[in-house]
Protein backbone atom coordinates (compact mmCIF):
# COMPACT_ATOMS: atom_id res chain seq x y z
CA UNK A 1 0.00 0.00 0.00
CA UNK A 2 1.25 3.48 -0.81
CA UNK A 3 2.25 5.83 1.96
CA UNK A 4 -0.95 7.69 3.02
CA UNK A 5 1.02 10.78 4.05
CA UNK A 6 2.78 10.95 0.65
CA UNK A 7 -0.60 10.55 -1.07
CA UNK A 8 -2.12 13.33 1.05
CA UNK A 9 0.87 15.60 0.41
CA UNK A 10 0.65 15.10 -3.37
CA UNK A 11 -3.11 15.65 -3.35
CA UNK A 12 -2.81 18.89 -1.36
CA UNK A 13 0.01 20.13 -3.59
CA UNK A 14 -2.08 19.45 -6.68
CA UNK A 15 -5.07 21.28 -5.19
CA UNK A 16 -2.95 24.26 -4.20
CA UNK A 17 -1.30 24.50 -7.63
CA UNK A 18 -4.66 24.11 -9.36
CA UNK A 19 -6.15 26.98 -7.34
CA UNK A 20 -3.00 29.05 -7.90
CA UNK A 21 -3.16 28.47 -11.67
CA UNK A 22 -6.84 29.39 -11.72
CA UNK A 23 -6.13 32.64 -9.88
CA UNK A 24 -2.89 33.58 -11.66
CA UNK A 25 -3.74 32.64 -15.27
CA UNK A 26 -3.91 35.74 -17.41
CA UNK A 27 -1.93 37.85 -14.95
CA UNK A 28 1.08 39.74 -16.27
CA UNK A 29 3.77 37.82 -14.35
CA UNK A 30 2.31 34.34 -14.89
CA UNK A 31 3.69 32.53 -17.97
CA UNK A 32 0.90 31.49 -20.36
CA UNK A 33 2.66 28.29 -21.51
CA UNK A 34 2.64 25.17 -19.33
CA UNK A 35 6.34 24.24 -19.51
CA UNK A 36 7.79 27.62 -18.40
CA UNK A 37 5.25 27.67 -15.59
CA UNK A 38 6.22 24.17 -14.45
CA UNK A 39 9.93 25.09 -14.63
CA UNK A 40 9.30 28.21 -12.56
CA UNK A 41 7.43 26.24 -9.89
CA UNK A 42 10.21 23.60 -9.76
CA UNK A 43 12.77 26.41 -9.43
CA UNK A 44 11.01 27.91 -6.41
CA UNK A 45 10.44 24.49 -4.80
CA UNK A 46 14.14 23.70 -5.19
CA UNK A 47 15.17 27.06 -3.71
CA UNK A 48 12.88 26.46 -0.74
CA UNK A 49 14.24 22.95 -0.18
CA UNK A 50 17.84 24.23 -0.32
CA UNK A 51 16.97 26.91 2.23
CA UNK A 52 15.40 24.23 4.44
CA UNK A 53 18.52 22.05 4.25
CA UNK A 54 20.67 24.95 5.41
CA UNK A 55 18.24 25.75 8.21
CA UNK A 56 18.04 22.15 9.40
CA UNK A 57 21.82 21.63 9.28
CA UNK A 58 22.29 24.69 11.50
CA UNK A 59 19.41 24.04 13.89
CA UNK A 60 18.30 20.41 13.76
CA UNK A 61 20.82 18.34 11.79
CA UNK A 62 18.88 15.16 12.46
CA UNK A 63 16.01 16.58 10.36
CA UNK A 64 18.12 17.35 7.26
CA UNK A 65 16.88 14.18 5.57
CA UNK A 66 13.41 15.72 5.17
CA UNK A 67 14.38 18.52 2.74
CA UNK A 68 16.91 16.17 1.10
CA UNK A 69 14.04 13.81 0.31
CA UNK A 70 12.12 16.73 -1.19
CA UNK A 71 15.04 17.55 -3.45
CA UNK A 72 15.28 13.94 -4.59
CA UNK A 73 11.58 13.97 -5.45
CA UNK A 74 12.00 17.21 -7.43
CA UNK A 75 14.90 15.77 -9.41
MMTF fields as JSON, N, C-alpha, C and O atoms, coordinates in Angstrom:
{
  "mmtfVersion": "1.0.0",
  "mmtfProducer": "UNKNOWN",
  "numBonds": 299,
  "numAtoms": 300,
  "numGroups": 75,
  "numChains": 1,
  "numModels": 1,
  "chainsPerModel": [1],
  "groupsPerChain": [75],
  "chainIdList": ["A"],
  "bondAtomList": [4, 2, 8, 6, 12, 10, 16, 14, 20, 18, 24, 22, 28, 26, 32, 30, 36, 34, 40, 38, 44, 42, 48, 46, 52, 50, 56, 54, 60, 58, 64, 62, 68, 66, 72, 70, 76, 74, 80, 78, 84, 82, 88, 86, 92, 90, 96, 94, 100, 98, 104, 102, 108, 106, 112, 110, 116, 114, 120, 118, 124, 122, 128, 126, 132, 130, 136, 134, 140, 138, 144, 142, 148, 146, 152, 150, 156, 154, 160, 158, 164, 162, 168, 166, 172, 170, 176, 174, 180, 178, 184, 182, 188, 186, 192, 190, 196, 194, 200, 198, 204, 202, 208, 206, 212, 210, 216, 214, 220, 218, 224, 222, 228, 226, 232, 230, 236, 234, 240, 238, 244, 242, 248, 246, 252, 250, 256, 254, 260, 258, 264, 262, 268, 266, 272, 270, 276, 274, 280, 278, 284, 282, 288, 286, 292, 290, 296, 294],
  "bondOrderList": [1, 1, 1, 1, 1, 1, 1, 1, 1, 1, 1, 1, 1, 1, 1, 1, 1, 1, 1, 1, 1, 1, 1, 1, 1, 1, 1, 1, 1, 1, 1, 1, 1, 1, 1, 1, 1, 1, 1, 1, 1, 1, 1, 1, 1, 1, 1, 1, 1, 1, 1, 1, 1, 1, 1, 1, 1, 1, 1, 1, 1, 1, 1, 1, 1, 1, 1, 1, 1, 1, 1, 1, 1, 1],
  "groupList": [{"groupName": "UNK", "atomNameList": ["N", "CA", "C", "O"], "elementList": ["N", "C", "C", "O"], "formalChargeList": [0, 0, 0, 0], "bondAtomList": [1, 0, 2, 1, 3, 2], "bondOrderList": [1, 1, 2], "singleLetterCode": "X", "chemCompType": "L-PEPTIDE LINKING"}],
  "groupTypeList": [0, 0, 0, 0, 0, 0, 0, 0, 0, 0, 0, 0, 0, 0, 0, 0, 0, 0, 0, 0, 0, 0, 0, 0, 0, 0, 0, 0, 0, 0, 0, 0, 0, 0, 0, 0, 0, 0, 0, 0, 0, 0, 0, 0, 0, 0, 0, 0, 0, 0, 0, 0, 0, 0, 0, 0, 0, 0, 0, 0, 0, 0, 0, 0, 0, 0, 0, 0, 0, 0, 0, 0, 0, 0, 0],
  "groupIdList": [1, 2, 3, 4, 5, 6, 7, 8, 9, 10, 11, 12, 13, 14, 15, 16, 17, 18, 19, 20, 21, 22, 23, 24, 25, 26, 27, 28, 29, 30, 31, 32, 33, 34, 35, 36, 37, 38, 39, 40, 41, 42, 43, 44, 45, 46, 47, 48, 49, 50, 51, 52, 53, 54, 55, 56, 57, 58, 59, 60, 61, 62, 63, 64, 65, 66, 67, 68, 69, 70, 71, 72, 73, 74, 75],
  "secStructList": [7, 7, 7, 2, 2, 2, 2, 2, 2, 2, 2, 2, 2, 2, 2, 2, 2, 2, 2, 2, 2, 2, 2, 2, 6, 6, 1, 6, 6, 1, 7, 1, 1, 2, 2, 2, 2, 2, 2, 2, 2, 2, 2, 2, 2, 2, 2, 2, 2, 2, 2, 2, 2, 2, 2, 2, 2, 2, 2, 7, 4, 4, 4, 2, 2, 2, 2, 2, 2, 2, 2, 2, 2, 2, 7],
  "xCoordList": [0.849, 0.0, 0.887, 1.915, 0.495, 1.25, 1.183, 0.253, 2.171, 2.251, 1.105, 1.042, 0.19, -0.949, -0.523, -1.168, 0.565, 1.024, 1.545, 1.286, 2.277, 2.777, 1.601, 1.614, 0.593, -0.603, -1.302, -1.674, -1.477, -2.124, -1.312, -1.874, 0.006, 0.869, 0.761, 0.655, 0.788, 0.648, -0.71, -0.811, -1.761, -3.114, -3.255, -3.848, -2.716, -2.809, -1.975, -2.389, -0.82, 0.012, -0.72, -0.721, -1.337, -2.085, -3.253, -3.509, -3.955, -5.072, -4.587, -5.186, -3.495, -2.951, -2.527, -2.878, -1.777, -1.302, -2.456, -2.405, -3.484, -4.656, -5.344, -5.693, -5.533, -6.15, -5.251, -5.738, -3.937, -2.999, -3.077, -3.151, -3.058, -3.155, -4.447, -4.446, -5.539, -6.835, -6.819, -7.365, -6.193, -6.135, -5.133, -5.396, -3.984, -2.894, -2.967, -2.379, -3.676, -3.737, -4.259, -5.265, -3.535, -3.908, -3.263, -3.357, -2.613, -1.929, -0.601, -0.041, -0.109, 1.081, 2.331, 3.113, 2.548, 3.767, 3.647, 4.605, 2.517, 2.307, 2.486, 1.753, 3.452, 3.686, 2.455, 1.853, 2.085, 0.898, 1.128, 0.17, 2.378, 2.658, 2.904, 3.408, 2.544, 2.635, 4.076, 4.372, 4.982, 6.343, 7.11, 7.729, 7.101, 7.787, 7.185, 7.905, 5.896, 5.245, 5.718, 6.043, 5.76, 6.221, 7.684, 8.057, 8.516, 9.931, 10.067, 10.905, 9.261, 9.297, 8.899, 9.531, 7.868, 7.433, 8.512, 8.799, 9.121, 10.209, 11.377, 11.991, 11.68, 12.767, 12.51, 13.393, 11.316, 11.007, 10.95, 11.352, 10.457, 10.444, 11.871, 12.164, 12.745, 14.14, 14.82, 15.543, 14.598, 15.171, 14.708, 15.501, 13.423, 12.875, 13.507, 13.866, 13.645, 14.243, 15.709, 16.169, 16.442, 17.839, 17.926, 18.8, 17.031, 16.972, 16.7, 17.325, 15.76, 15.403, 16.571, 16.768, 17.343, 18.518, 19.475, 19.94, 19.765, 20.673, 20.135, 20.877, 18.853, 18.245, 18.379, 18.809, 18.008, 18.042, 19.468, 19.686, 20.437, 21.819, 22.332, 23.148, 21.856, 22.286, 21.502, 22.018, 20.273, 19.41, 19.012, 18.956, 18.739, 18.303, 18.893, 18.171, 20.172, 20.821, 20.142, 20.183, 19.529, 18.881, 17.653, 17.149, 17.167, 16.011, 16.4, 15.516, 17.665, 18.116, 17.635, 17.537, 17.34, 16.875, 15.531, 15.221, 14.741, 13.414, 13.53, 12.96, 14.245, 14.377, 15.207, 14.994, 16.153, 16.905, 15.963, 16.107, 15.019, 14.037, 13.21, 12.903, 12.86, 12.118, 12.898, 12.335, 14.19, 15.044, 15.102, 15.007, 15.256, 15.276, 13.969, 13.991, 12.859, 11.58, 11.466, 10.877, 12.023, 12.001, 12.855, 12.511, 13.966, 14.895, 14.399, 15.037],
  "yCoordList": [-1.19, 0.0, 1.243, 1.279, 2.233, 3.485, 4.224, 4.05, 5.031, 5.834, 6.843, 7.704, 6.767, 7.691, 9.145, 10.03, 9.405, 10.782, 11.334, 12.491, 10.521, 10.952, 11.212, 12.179, 10.353, 10.545, 11.858, 12.634, 12.098, 13.329, 14.554, 15.541, 14.483, 15.601, 15.914, 17.078, 14.882, 15.102, 15.691, 16.609, 15.16, 15.65, 17.125, 17.908, 17.502, 18.891, 19.813, 20.931, 19.343, 20.131, 20.367, 21.478, 19.314, 19.45, 20.42, 21.227, 20.346, 21.283, 22.722, 23.635, 22.915, 24.259, 24.811, 25.939, 24.025, 24.499, 24.734, 25.654, 23.917, 24.114, 25.446, 26.205, 25.717, 26.984, 28.167, 29.22, 27.985, 29.051, 29.349, 30.509, 28.281, 28.471, 29.192, 30.107, 28.776, 29.389, 30.884, 31.693, 31.24, 32.639, 33.442, 34.595, 32.84, 33.575, 33.619, 34.511, 32.679, 32.64, 33.968, 34.505, 34.473, 35.744, 36.954, 38.066, 36.749, 37.855, 38.11, 37.209, 39.297, 39.737, 38.918, 38.643, 38.525, 37.823, 36.296, 35.595, 35.782, 34.34, 33.874, 34.323, 32.974, 32.529, 31.811, 30.98, 32.127, 31.49, 30.041, 29.274, 29.655, 28.292, 27.382, 27.826, 26.114, 25.174, 24.883, 24.864, 24.654, 24.244, 25.337, 25.03, 26.598, 27.622, 27.767, 28.036, 27.593, 27.671, 26.532, 26.756, 25.316, 24.166, 24.342, 24.008, 24.863, 25.089, 26.135, 25.992, 27.167, 28.214, 27.657, 27.973, 26.842, 26.241, 25.312, 25.342, 24.479, 23.597, 24.418, 24.046, 25.535, 26.407, 26.889, 26.804, 27.388, 27.909, 26.791, 26.998, 25.619, 24.491, 24.064, 23.749, 24.053, 23.695, 24.725, 24.357, 26.006, 27.058, 26.906, 27.041, 26.624, 26.461, 25.257, 25.334, 24.147, 22.949, 23.189, 22.705, 23.924, 24.233, 25.122, 24.931, 26.075, 26.905, 26.029, 26.198, 25.094, 24.234, 23.344, 23.103, 22.859, 22.053, 22.881, 22.427, 24.086, 24.947, 25.199, 25.119, 25.501, 25.75, 24.526, 24.633, 23.363, 22.154, 21.794, 21.374, 21.947, 21.633, 22.529, 22.098, 23.777, 24.695, 24.538, 24.839, 24.075, 24.043, 22.645, 22.376, 21.768, 20.405, 19.438, 18.942, 19.17, 18.34, 16.983, 16.434, 16.462, 15.16, 15.218, 14.176, 16.414, 16.579, 16.873, 17.011, 16.973, 17.353, 16.385, 16.759, 15.164, 14.179, 14.575, 14.172, 15.35, 15.722, 16.603, 16.248, 17.739, 18.518, 17.799, 18.016, 16.943, 16.175, 15.259, 15.113, 14.653, 13.81, 14.639, 14.179, 15.849, 16.726, 17.045, 17.09, 17.267, 17.55, 16.328, 16.456, 15.154, 13.935, 13.769, 13.362, 14.078, 13.973, 15.001, 14.713, 16.19, 17.206, 16.803, 17.077, 16.153, 15.772, 14.503, 14.01],
  "zCoordList": [0.0, 0.0, 0.0, 0.677, -0.743, -0.813, 0.518, 1.305, 0.738, 1.963, 1.991, 1.114, 2.975, 3.023, 3.152, 2.59, 3.892, 4.047, 2.725, 2.395, 1.965, 0.655, -0.287, -1.049, -0.232, -1.065, -0.699, -1.579, 0.59, 1.05, 0.614, 0.137, 0.78, 0.407, -1.088, -1.473, -1.923, -3.372, -3.708, -4.522, -3.078, -3.349, -2.96, -3.703, -1.805, -1.358, -2.258, -2.563, -2.672, -3.587, -4.912, -5.443, -5.431, -6.683, -6.531, -7.424, -5.414, -5.187, -5.081, -5.649, -4.348, -4.2, -5.56, -5.907, -6.329, -7.628, -8.597, -9.413, -8.511, -9.356, -9.033, -9.936, -7.753, -7.337, -7.702, -8.112, -7.551, -7.896, -9.391, -9.796, -10.219, -11.675, -12.04, -12.863, -11.426, -11.724, -11.405, -12.155, -10.294, -9.877, -10.7, -11.042, -11.023, -11.658, -13.177, -13.789, -13.804, -15.266, -15.805, -15.342, -16.8, -17.412, -16.756, -17.276, -15.626, -14.952, -15.647, -16.27, -15.546, -16.27, -15.951, -16.861, -14.722, -14.35, -14.417, -14.092, -14.822, -14.888, -16.331, -17.212, -16.593, -17.966, -18.54, -17.861, -19.775, -20.356, -20.798, -20.9, -21.063, -21.513, -20.306, -19.274, -20.449, -19.326, -18.918, -17.723, -19.871, -19.508, -18.757, -17.737, -19.209, -18.401, -17.006, -16.045, -16.892, -15.586, -14.692, -13.526, -15.223, -14.447, -14.041, -12.916, -14.946, -14.626, -13.521, -12.631, -13.574, -12.558, -11.185, -10.177, -11.153, -9.89, -9.345, -8.148, -10.209, -9.763, -9.218, -8.218, -9.881, -9.426, -7.994, -7.141, -7.738, -6.409, -5.359, -4.214, -5.739, -4.799, -4.455, -3.302, -5.439, -5.193, -4.298, -3.372, -4.561, -3.707, -2.265, -1.333, -2.086, -0.74, -0.05, 1.125, -0.769, -0.184, 0.183, 1.217, -0.641, -0.322, 0.926, 1.771, 1.028, 2.231, 3.463, 4.51, 3.315, 4.444, 4.863, 6.053, 3.898, 4.253, 5.1, 6.146, 4.649, 5.411, 6.815, 7.794, 6.908, 8.214, 9.117, 10.266, 8.585, 9.402, 9.811, 10.947, 8.921, 9.276, 10.398, 11.213, 10.444, 11.503, 12.799, 13.876, 12.706, 13.889, 14.355, 15.555, 13.412, 13.756, 12.73, 11.865, 12.816, 11.794, 11.57, 10.469, 12.611, 12.463, 11.552, 11.134, 11.24, 10.361, 8.915, 8.07, 8.608, 7.264, 6.187, 5.019, 6.564, 5.574, 4.959, 3.837, 5.678, 5.174, 3.929, 2.897, 3.975, 2.736, 1.675, 0.482, 2.086, 1.099, 0.316, -0.898, 0.993, 0.31, -0.682, -1.782, -0.285, -1.185, -2.448, -3.541, -2.293, -3.453, -4.365, -5.585, -3.779, -4.587, -5.378, -6.539, -4.758, -5.449, -6.578, -7.62, -6.378, -7.434, -8.63, -9.78, -8.338, -9.407, -10.086, -11.016]
}
